[in-house]
């Protein structure tokens, strides 16, 4: 049974009238009668009989009708889904983001995306930058967002903004009284940050070397996720990207690291598969969020007028 024959059979069974079925199908009644005869010949069994001028389905037709109704519903649902996909209104979008982006910019972008595309299912992964690229290359996600350069040959990395590194301090730390911190200020502190084998760590090593001091590393991080909690517990001073201020617990003191050290904000896509309409729209929303100031480093506390006391810890 072809899809057209299924449509004809379902129309006749639903209306139990050749006249009404022909009108619904927008064909003539003789053409409908011929189509039914061809269907019966194909199936090699009668489907309808005329009894006192009325069309009566056979037992075989009654047995086929529930299955035909299910198939018609499936076809209608498939057509609706295809139309929604064509218009970018439905489907599934999978996102991977490194820690701080996955806790700050990306969630806000997902909320805006969900408002614009309520029928689209979102799948989110919060992972390390290297894993982010691997998920894109393996086609497990459609887009990746990270702050480290990734050199996976199956991916394309585009830097779209930058974010400054910043210092997170316990509010009782004496250094929290300062409007900003330099590597020299942190030379004797217990630092919570990234190891020298990472891109973040190499940038920090260079910044400390330019200031003529070594970088003391008390707690080495794999991701920035734990940094705010470690600072809050009094474990030390964290140097992470400024997005973590938006993602971390309230009450910490955040100070710019000067001279500024900035990280690229990267969008990672597949080099072997075209980016979907939904993925492109999500990337546009992220870019809008970045352009709205999402990469602004933490502001320094306001200085008091001369002759007044020093500012209290933040």
MINU-871169 format. One line per 2 residues: number of its first residue (from 1); their letters; for each residue x, y, z of C-alpha. Coordinates in pm, 1 decimal, padded with zeros to 6 digits. Layout:
residues N
NUM = A = X Y Z; ...
***
This chain:
residues 314
1 = XX = 00000.0 00000.0 00000.0; 00145.5 00332.2 -00108.4
3 = XX = 00110.9 00650.0 00096.5; -00154.0 00779.0 -00145.5
5 = XX = -00348.2 00450.6 -00124.3; -00323.3 00470.2 00254.8
7 = XX = -00464.9 00822.7 00244.3; -00752.5 00711.4 00019.5
9 = XX = -00835.6 00407.5 00232.6; -00827.0 00613.9 00551.9
11 = XX = -01050.5 00884.8 00402.8; -01313.6 00635.2 00288.9
13 = XX = -01306.4 00444.0 00616.4; -01335.8 00765.1 00819.8
15 = XX = -01630.6 00906.0 00624.1; -01793.9 00579.0 00510.9
17 = XX = -01899.9 00778.9 00204.8; -01740.7 00797.0 -00141.9
19 = XX = -01886.0 01143.3 -00192.9; -01742.1 01286.5 00129.7
21 = XX = -01409.2 01108.4 00085.6; -01373.3 01236.0 -00272.1
23 = XX = -01442.6 01590.7 -00155.6; -01187.4 01560.1 00126.1
25 = XX = -00926.9 01423.2 -00114.8; -01019.9 01679.6 -00383.1
27 = XX = -01070.3 01419.5 -00653.8; -01378.1 01307.0 -00844.9
29 = XX = -01592.4 01022.4 -00718.0; -01523.0 00807.1 -01029.4
31 = XX = -01148.4 00857.9 -00980.1; -01185.5 00754.4 -00616.3
33 = XX = -01381.0 00441.5 -00712.9; -01105.9 00342.9 -00959.8
35 = XX = -00836.8 00402.7 -00697.4; -01020.4 00179.3 -00448.4
37 = XX = -01054.7 -00093.6 -00712.2; -00678.4 -00077.1 -00783.9
39 = XX = -00607.2 -00100.6 -00409.5; -00830.7 -00407.0 -00373.6
41 = XX = -00659.3 -00567.0 -00672.2; -00317.2 -00494.2 -00520.2
43 = XX = -00420.3 -00640.4 -00183.4; -00611.8 -00924.0 -00353.0
45 = XX = -00909.5 -00891.3 -00123.2; -01231.5 -00684.8 -00114.4
47 = XX = -01238.2 -00383.2 00115.0; -01586.1 -00237.4 00058.6
49 = XX = -01930.7 -00353.9 -00052.0; -02241.2 -00156.9 -00139.1
51 = XX = -02543.2 -00258.1 00065.8; -02868.3 -00081.5 -00019.1
53 = XX = -02677.3 00207.7 -00175.0; -02444.1 00252.9 00118.2
55 = XX = -02072.8 00171.8 00138.5; -01994.7 -00103.1 00387.8
57 = XX = -01632.9 -00197.0 00485.5; -01546.7 -00564.2 00491.8
59 = XX = -01414.1 -00738.5 00801.4; -01065.6 -00714.8 00649.1
61 = XX = -01100.9 -00337.9 00604.4; -01215.7 -00298.4 00964.4
63 = XX = -00906.7 -00490.1 01075.4; -00677.6 -00266.0 00869.8
65 = XX = -00836.0 00061.9 00982.2; -00672.4 00100.6 01328.5
67 = XX = -00326.9 00047.7 01179.8; -00399.9 00290.6 00896.0
69 = XX = -00514.9 00551.0 01148.8; -00189.2 00512.4 01343.6
71 = XX = 00017.1 00548.2 01026.5; -00174.2 00861.5 00924.9
73 = XX = -00104.4 01015.8 01266.7; 00265.4 00926.2 01232.6
75 = XX = 00282.1 01081.5 00885.3; 00113.4 01398.1 01009.8
77 = XX = 00353.9 01418.2 01302.9; 00650.9 01360.8 01070.8
79 = XX = 00531.2 01637.9 00840.3; 00493.7 01879.8 01132.3
81 = XX = 00841.3 01793.0 01262.3; 00994.1 01840.0 00917.2
83 = XX = 00826.5 02179.3 00885.1; 00950.2 02283.4 01229.5
85 = XX = 01303.7 02167.9 01151.0; 01292.6 02350.2 00819.1
87 = XX = 01192.4 02666.4 00999.8; 01443.8 02611.9 01279.4
89 = XX = 01167.6 02581.8 01537.6; 01230.8 02228.4 01666.2
91 = XX = 01500.7 01968.9 01714.4; 01782.0 01914.3 01962.7
93 = XX = 02081.6 02139.1 02021.7; 02381.7 02003.8 02213.6
95 = XX = 02626.8 02242.4 02377.1; 02960.2 02188.9 02554.3
97 = XX = 03131.4 02461.6 02754.4; 03431.9 02485.6 02981.3
99 = XX = 03370.0 02552.9 03349.5; 03331.0 02928.2 03388.5
101 = XX = 03153.1 02980.6 03055.9; 02925.9 02688.7 03139.3
103 = XX = 02827.4 02862.4 03463.7; 02791.7 03221.4 03341.8
105 = XX = 02745.3 03325.6 02978.1; 02617.4 02996.1 02836.0
107 = XX = 02328.7 02947.6 03086.3; 02202.1 03298.7 03013.0
109 = XX = 02225.0 03230.1 02641.6; 02037.1 02902.6 02689.0
111 = XX = 01757.7 03084.0 02872.1; 01723.7 03335.3 02588.7
113 = XX = 01741.8 03057.7 02327.2; 01469.6 02861.5 02507.9
115 = XX = 01249.0 03169.8 02504.1; 01295.0 03209.2 02127.9
117 = XX = 01279.0 02836.5 02044.1; 01060.3 02670.2 02308.9
119 = XX = 01024.5 02346.4 02110.1; 01399.7 02285.2 02085.2
121 = XX = 01552.3 02047.5 02338.5; 01883.9 02167.4 02482.7
123 = XX = 02155.8 01928.9 02604.0; 02438.0 02085.8 02805.8
125 = XX = 02784.8 01955.1 02898.4; 03022.9 02135.1 03136.4
127 = XX = 03371.3 01998.5 03061.9; 03738.2 02088.1 03021.2
129 = XX = 03843.5 02275.3 02706.5; 04013.7 01973.9 02546.9
131 = XX = 03706.7 01757.6 02610.4; 03490.0 02033.6 02466.6
133 = XX = 03675.5 02007.9 02133.9; 03667.1 01627.1 02141.6
135 = XX = 03288.9 01630.0 02182.2; 03256.1 01862.9 01884.0
137 = XX = 03488.5 01652.9 01667.1; 03302.1 01334.2 01762.3
139 = XX = 02971.6 01502.2 01669.4; 02842.6 01447.6 02022.5
141 = XX = 02770.0 01821.9 02049.7; 02696.1 02092.7 01793.0
143 = XX = 02894.5 02375.7 01952.2; 03171.1 02418.9 02205.3
145 = XX = 03273.2 02722.2 02411.2; 03606.2 02744.9 02591.2
147 = XX = 03878.4 02985.4 02703.7; 04184.6 02784.9 02592.7
149 = XX = 04309.4 02741.2 02237.0; 04228.7 02391.7 02111.2
151 = XX = 04426.7 02240.9 01825.4; 04213.5 01940.7 01738.2
153 = XX = 04241.9 01891.1 01357.3; 03874.3 01802.5 01330.3
155 = XX = 03756.3 02129.3 01481.9; 03748.0 02496.2 01389.5
157 = XX = 03817.1 02743.7 01671.1; 03708.4 03105.5 01639.6
159 = XX = 03806.9 03363.4 01902.8; 03520.9 03610.3 01945.5
161 = XX = 03613.1 03805.6 02260.4; 03852.6 03810.6 02553.2
163 = XX = 03811.9 03792.5 02929.5; 04055.2 03912.6 03194.6
165 = XX = 04202.3 03699.8 03468.6; 04101.8 03815.8 03815.6
167 = XX = 04178.5 03744.9 04179.2; 03919.2 03602.4 04417.2
169 = XX = 03993.0 03670.8 04783.1; 03831.4 03597.7 05115.7
171 = XX = 03679.5 03927.5 05234.3; 03895.5 03913.4 05548.9
173 = XX = 04217.7 03890.4 05348.3; 04424.0 04213.2 05394.5
175 = XX = 04489.6 04220.9 05018.4; 04115.3 04266.5 04962.9
177 = XX = 04162.2 04628.2 05073.8; 04356.9 04701.3 04757.3
179 = XX = 04176.5 04819.3 04440.6; 04378.7 04581.7 04222.2
181 = XX = 04653.8 04325.6 04259.7; 04980.1 04272.2 04073.3
183 = XX = 05192.9 03958.2 04059.1; 05435.7 04123.5 04300.3
185 = XX = 05147.6 04177.2 04549.5; 05073.9 03802.7 04533.3
187 = XX = 05433.2 03680.9 04562.8; 05390.1 03567.9 04924.7
189 = XX = 05029.1 03446.5 04900.4; 04886.8 03094.3 04886.3
191 = XX = 04768.9 03087.0 04527.6; 04493.9 02867.3 04388.0
193 = XX = 04527.0 02845.9 04011.1; 04635.7 02642.0 03709.9
195 = XX = 04958.4 02449.2 03663.0; 05240.7 02560.5 03435.0
197 = XX = 05156.6 02286.5 03182.9; 04825.3 02458.0 03098.6
199 = XX = 04763.0 02756.0 02875.0; 04629.5 02955.5 03173.9
201 = XX = 04930.2 02863.8 03382.2; 05180.9 02963.0 03113.2
203 = XX = 05020.5 03304.6 03079.0; 05040.3 03354.0 03454.5
205 = XX = 05402.2 03234.8 03472.0; 05490.3 03492.8 03206.4
207 = XX = 05302.2 03768.5 03391.5; 05478.3 03692.3 03720.5
209 = XX = 05817.1 03670.2 03545.5; 05765.4 04012.8 03389.4
211 = XX = 05703.7 04148.9 03739.4; 06025.9 03986.7 03858.7
213 = XX = 05871.7 03726.7 04091.8; 05794.8 03356.0 04084.0
215 = XX = 05437.0 03233.8 04093.8; 05368.3 03050.9 04422.8
217 = XX = 05113.4 02775.0 04359.8; 04959.9 02619.8 04671.1
219 = XX = 04661.2 02445.5 04508.2; 04669.3 02344.3 04143.2
221 = XX = 04334.2 02337.6 03961.4; 04218.3 02125.2 03671.1
223 = XX = 03914.8 02352.1 03622.9; 03804.6 02674.6 03788.3
225 = XX = 03489.6 02516.4 03934.0; 03633.0 02464.7 04282.3
227 = XX = 03816.8 02795.0 04305.5; 03543.0 03009.0 04469.6
229 = XX = 03463.5 02740.5 04729.0; 03832.0 02704.1 04812.3
231 = XX = 03866.9 03079.7 04860.2; 03551.1 03092.1 05070.0
233 = XX = 03693.3 02821.6 05297.9; 04012.5 03022.5 05351.3
235 = XX = 04242.0 02800.3 05142.7; 04405.4 03090.2 04960.5
237 = XX = 04367.2 03344.6 04678.0; 04242.9 03218.5 04342.0
239 = XX = 04346.5 03353.2 04003.7; 04080.2 03254.8 03753.4
241 = XX = 03893.1 03420.1 03469.7; 03651.5 03698.8 03558.4
243 = XX = 03346.8 03492.6 03455.9; 03381.4 03299.2 03779.6
245 = XX = 03264.9 03607.1 03970.2; 02923.1 03555.4 03808.7
247 = XX = 02927.0 03182.9 03884.6; 03079.1 03176.2 04232.2
249 = XX = 02913.6 03223.8 04572.5; 02839.1 03577.6 04693.4
251 = XX = 03057.9 03748.5 04948.3; 03400.1 03700.2 04793.4
253 = XX = 03622.8 03996.7 04711.1; 03712.3 04011.8 04341.2
255 = XX = 04003.0 04230.0 04226.1; 04154.5 04283.9 03879.4
257 = XX = 04496.0 04135.0 03814.9; 04714.3 04414.1 03672.5
259 = XX = 04879.7 04437.1 03430.9; 04585.2 04261.0 03270.0
261 = XX = 04617.1 03904.5 03145.9; 04341.1 03816.4 02901.6
263 = XX = 04209.5 03486.1 02768.8; 04038.6 03428.1 02433.8
265 = XX = 03670.7 03334.3 02433.8; 03646.0 03061.7 02169.8
267 = XX = 03359.1 02906.9 01977.1; 03443.3 02556.1 01856.5
269 = XX = 03265.7 02397.4 01559.4; 03320.4 02085.8 01349.9
271 = XX = 03553.5 02102.2 01051.3; 03372.6 01814.7 00879.7
273 = XX = 03003.7 01889.5 00936.6; 02809.1 02206.5 00854.8
275 = XX = 02683.7 02406.2 01150.7; 02304.8 02383.7 01181.9
277 = XX = 02068.5 02678.8 01178.2; 01993.9 02626.3 01547.5
279 = XX = 02364.5 02617.4 01636.1; 02426.0 02937.7 01441.6
281 = XX = 02139.2 03109.5 01622.3; 02273.9 02998.4 01959.2
283 = XX = 02619.7 03130.4 01870.0; 02462.2 03464.2 01776.8
285 = XX = 02291.3 03481.7 02116.4; 02622.0 03409.7 02292.1
287 = XX = 02793.6 03679.0 02084.9; 02521.2 03925.2 02183.3
289 = XX = 02575.0 03837.9 02549.5; 02949.1 03892.1 02512.2
291 = XX = 02893.3 04222.3 02337.2; 02664.0 04333.6 02618.6
293 = XX = 02957.6 04332.9 02860.7; 02977.3 03973.6 02977.2
295 = XX = 03358.1 03989.4 02957.8; 03399.2 04292.0 03181.4
297 = XX = 03659.9 04222.1 03450.4; 03566.4 04281.8 03814.3
299 = XX = 03550.2 04647.6 03904.3; 03794.8 04788.7 04153.4
301 = XX = 03639.7 04915.0 04477.2; 03581.9 05289.2 04482.2
303 = XX = 03861.9 05493.8 04637.7; 03769.6 05715.0 04929.8
305 = XX = 03845.6 06086.3 04930.1; 04182.3 06192.8 05067.4
307 = XX = 04194.8 06209.7 05442.8; 03932.4 05939.5 05502.0
309 = XX = 03991.9 05591.9 05627.4; 04081.5 05300.6 05400.4
311 = XX = 03793.9 05108.8 05244.6; 03665.2 04814.4 05441.8
313 = XX = 03723.3 04467.8 05307.1; 03476.5 04377.8 05031.2
***
